[in-house]
Amino acid sequence: MKAEDIEDCRILLQQVKISTRQQAQILLDRYILPDAQQNNTETIARSLNILFGKQRQQSAKNDGAEL
C-alpha cells in the first residue's frame, strides 16, 4: 500500500470513528467478501499493522465485540 493510500485510510477511519484494529476488522468483515480478504491477507495485515500497530491481533479475533 502506498503512503498516500495509508494517509487516506487514516482520514477515512477518523471520519467513520474507527479507532481500533478490532473495529477495522469488523468493518472489513461487513463489507469485504471472505474470498477477497483471503486473497489479500498479507496486504490487509500489513495495512492494519501500519494503521494500528501489531497489537493483539489474536485477541481482537477472539474478542467478538461489534460496532
C-alpha positions as YAML, in Angstrom:
chain: A
units: angstrom
residues:
- id: 1
  name: MET
  ca: [0.00, 0.00, 0.00]
- id: 2
  name: LYS
  ca: [1.33, 3.42, -0.92]
- id: 3
  name: ALA
  ca: [1.98, 6.08, 1.72]
- id: 4
  name: GLU
  ca: [-0.75, 8.30, 0.26]
- id: 5
  name: ASP
  ca: [-3.22, 5.40, 0.49]
- id: 6
  name: ILE
  ca: [-2.36, 4.93, 4.17]
- id: 7
  name: GLU
  ca: [-2.94, 8.63, 4.80]
- id: 8
  name: ASP
  ca: [-6.30, 8.42, 3.00]
- id: 9
  name: CYS
  ca: [-7.20, 5.44, 5.19]
- id: 10
  name: ARG
  ca: [-6.25, 7.37, 8.34]
- id: 11
  name: ILE
  ca: [-8.55, 10.22, 7.33]
- id: 12
  name: LEU
  ca: [-11.43, 7.87, 6.48]
- id: 13
  name: LEU
  ca: [-11.01, 5.92, 9.71]
- id: 14
  name: GLN
  ca: [-11.24, 9.17, 11.69]
- id: 15
  name: GLN
  ca: [-14.36, 10.24, 9.79]
- id: 16
  name: VAL
  ca: [-16.17, 6.96, 10.49]
- id: 17
  name: LYS
  ca: [-14.86, 6.89, 14.08]
- id: 18
  name: ILE
  ca: [-12.84, 3.68, 13.73]
- id: 19
  name: SER
  ca: [-10.09, 3.86, 16.34]
- id: 20
  name: THR
  ca: [-9.09, 0.24, 16.95]
- id: 21
  name: ARG
  ca: [-7.85, -2.64, 14.86]
- id: 22
  name: GLN
  ca: [-10.82, -4.67, 16.05]
- id: 23
  name: GLN
  ca: [-13.30, -2.09, 14.77]
- id: 24
  name: ALA
  ca: [-11.45, -2.01, 11.43]
- id: 25
  name: GLN
  ca: [-11.64, -5.80, 11.18]
- id: 26
  name: ILE
  ca: [-15.38, -5.74, 11.87]
- id: 27
  name: LEU
  ca: [-15.74, -3.19, 9.07]
- id: 28
  name: LEU
  ca: [-13.71, -5.41, 6.72]
- id: 29
  name: ASP
  ca: [-15.83, -8.42, 7.65]
- id: 30
  name: ARG
  ca: [-19.00, -6.47, 6.97]
- id: 31
  name: TYR
  ca: [-18.05, -5.08, 3.56]
- id: 32
  name: ILE
  ca: [-15.32, -7.28, 2.07]
- id: 33
  name: LEU
  ca: [-16.17, -10.82, 0.98]
- id: 34
  name: PRO
  ca: [-14.24, -13.60, 2.74]
- id: 35
  name: ASP
  ca: [-12.62, -14.73, -0.53]
- id: 36
  name: ALA
  ca: [-11.34, -11.22, -1.21]
- id: 37
  name: GLN
  ca: [-9.98, -10.99, 2.35]
- id: 38
  name: GLN
  ca: [-8.26, -14.34, 1.98]
- id: 39
  name: ASN
  ca: [-6.75, -13.40, -1.38]
- id: 40
  name: ASN
  ca: [-5.38, -10.18, 0.13]
- id: 41
  name: THR
  ca: [-4.44, -11.43, 3.60]
- id: 42
  name: GLU
  ca: [-0.86, -10.11, 3.55]
- id: 43
  name: THR
  ca: [-1.81, -6.67, 2.23]
- id: 44
  name: ILE
  ca: [-4.64, -6.33, 4.75]
- id: 45
  name: ALA
  ca: [-2.43, -7.45, 7.65]
- id: 46
  name: ARG
  ca: [0.39, -5.11, 6.60]
- id: 47
  name: SER
  ca: [-2.02, -2.19, 6.28]
- id: 48
  name: LEU
  ca: [-3.64, -2.86, 9.66]
- id: 49
  name: ASN
  ca: [-0.17, -3.12, 11.22]
- id: 50
  name: ILE
  ca: [0.75, 0.28, 9.81]
- id: 51
  name: LEU
  ca: [-2.53, 1.88, 10.88]
- id: 52
  name: PHE
  ca: [-2.91, 0.28, 14.31]
- id: 53
  name: GLY
  ca: [0.41, -1.39, 15.17]
- id: 54
  name: LYS
  ca: [0.97, -5.09, 15.69]
- id: 55
  name: GLN
  ca: [-1.26, -5.09, 18.75]
- id: 56
  name: ARG
  ca: [-3.30, -8.01, 19.94]
- id: 57
  name: GLN
  ca: [-4.13, -9.49, 16.52]
- id: 58
  name: GLN
  ca: [-5.23, -12.80, 18.01]
- id: 59
  name: SER
  ca: [-7.14, -11.20, 20.91]
- id: 60
  name: ALA
  ca: [-9.09, -8.99, 18.54]
- id: 61
  name: LYS
  ca: [-10.27, -12.01, 16.58]
- id: 62
  name: ASN
  ca: [-11.38, -13.82, 19.71]
- id: 63
  name: ASP
  ca: [-12.99, -10.85, 21.46]
- id: 64
  name: GLY
  ca: [-16.20, -10.89, 19.38]
- id: 65
  name: ALA
  ca: [-17.17, -7.28, 20.10]
- id: 66
  name: GLU
  ca: [-19.18, -5.46, 17.47]
- id: 67
  name: LEU
  ca: [-19.51, -1.85, 16.35]
...
